[in-house]
Amino acid sequence: MATELSFVEYVRDQMQGAGQITFRKMFGEYALYCDGKVVALVCDNQVFVKPTAGGRAKLDSITEAPPYPGAKPHFLIGEELDDQRAMAELIRLTASELPLPAPKKAKPKKTT
């Protein structure tokens, strides 16, 4: 079952206050970014947050599951999603512990 755009928009709205929240469609599902860092994936209308020590300390009960076959386990977010303040804090903590993505290298020009 593919993720619905309206669900991704709801998730983004619940994360407001953590920083600049954006999303991008990837492989039929979605990646959520906070200030340019991938902090969560939305797959099959479920939210998977990248695991960090701060996130682990913030969540009361933790369910870990891979967002897709072969992926490392992420925090599977359930009822916490409905608490906008808690979600924003979780995403803010997660983003603060993740490194910035490596800059993309420029492709060399082809000579003809």
C-alpha positions in Angstrom: 0.0 0.0 0.0 1.5 3.3 -1.0 1.6 6.3 1.3 -1.0 9.0 0.7 0.2 12.5 0.2 -2.3 13.9 2.6 -0.8 11.7 5.4 2.7 12.9 4.6 1.4 16.5 4.8 -0.2 15.7 8.2 3.1 14.3 9.5 5.0 17.3 8.2 2.5 19.6 10.0 2.9 17.6 13.2 6.7 18.2 13.1 6.4 22.0 12.7 8.4 23.8 15.3 11.4 21.4 15.0 13.0 23.4 12.2 12.4 23.7 8.4 10.5 20.5 7.6 10.3 19.3 4.0 9.6 16.0 2.3 10.6 14.3 -0.9 9.2 11.3 -2.7 11.7 8.5 -2.9 11.1 5.0 -4.3 7.4 5.4 -4.1 7.5 6.5 -0.4 8.7 9.6 1.3 11.7 11.0 3.2 11.2 13.8 5.7 13.9 16.4 6.3 14.6 18.7 9.2 16.9 21.5 8.2 18.3 19.4 5.3 18.8 16.2 7.3 16.8 13.1 6.7 15.1 12.4 10.0 12.2 10.1 9.1 10.7 8.0 6.4 7.0 7.5 5.7 6.3 4.1 4.3 2.8 2.5 3.9 1.3 5.4 5.9 3.6 4.7 8.9 6.2 7.0 10.3 9.7 5.7 11.0 12.1 8.1 12.8 15.9 7.5 12.6 17.1 6.1 15.9 19.2 8.4 18.1 20.1 8.4 21.8 18.1 11.6 22.3 15.1 10.1 20.6 15.4 6.9 22.6 15.4 9.0 25.8 12.4 11.1 24.7 10.1 8.2 23.8 8.2 6.5 26.6 7.8 3.2 24.8 9.8 2.2 21.8 8.8 0.0 18.9 11.5 -0.6 16.4 10.9 -1.9 12.9 12.5 -1.5 9.5 10.7 0.9 7.1 11.3 -1.5 4.2 12.8 -4.9 3.8 16.6 -5.0 4.4 16.6 -1.6 6.2 18.0 -1.0 9.7 15.3 -0.6 12.4 13.9 2.8 13.0 11.5 4.1 15.7 8.0 3.2 14.6 5.8 6.2 15.7 2.3 5.4 16.7 0.1 7.5 19.0 3.0 10.0 19.5 2.2 11.3 16.1 -1.0 13.0 17.4 1.0 15.1 19.9 2.4 18.0 17.9 4.6 19.3 20.6 6.1 15.9 21.4 6.7 15.2 17.7 8.5 18.5 17.2 10.7 17.9 20.2 11.5 14.3 19.0 12.4 15.6 15.5 14.5 18.5 16.9 16.5 16.1 19.1 16.9 13.6 16.2 18.1 16.3 13.8 20.6 17.7 16.3 22.3 14.3 16.6 22.5 13.5 12.9 25.4 14.7 10.7 24.8 17.0 7.8 24.6 15.2 4.5 27.9 15.1 2.5 28.0 17.7 -0.3 27.3 16.2 -3.7 30.3 16.1 -6.0 30.0 17.9 -9.3 29.8 15.6 -12.2 32.8 15.9 -14.6 32.0 17.5 -17.9 32.1 15.1 -20.9 34.5 16.0 -23.6 33.4 15.2 -27.1 
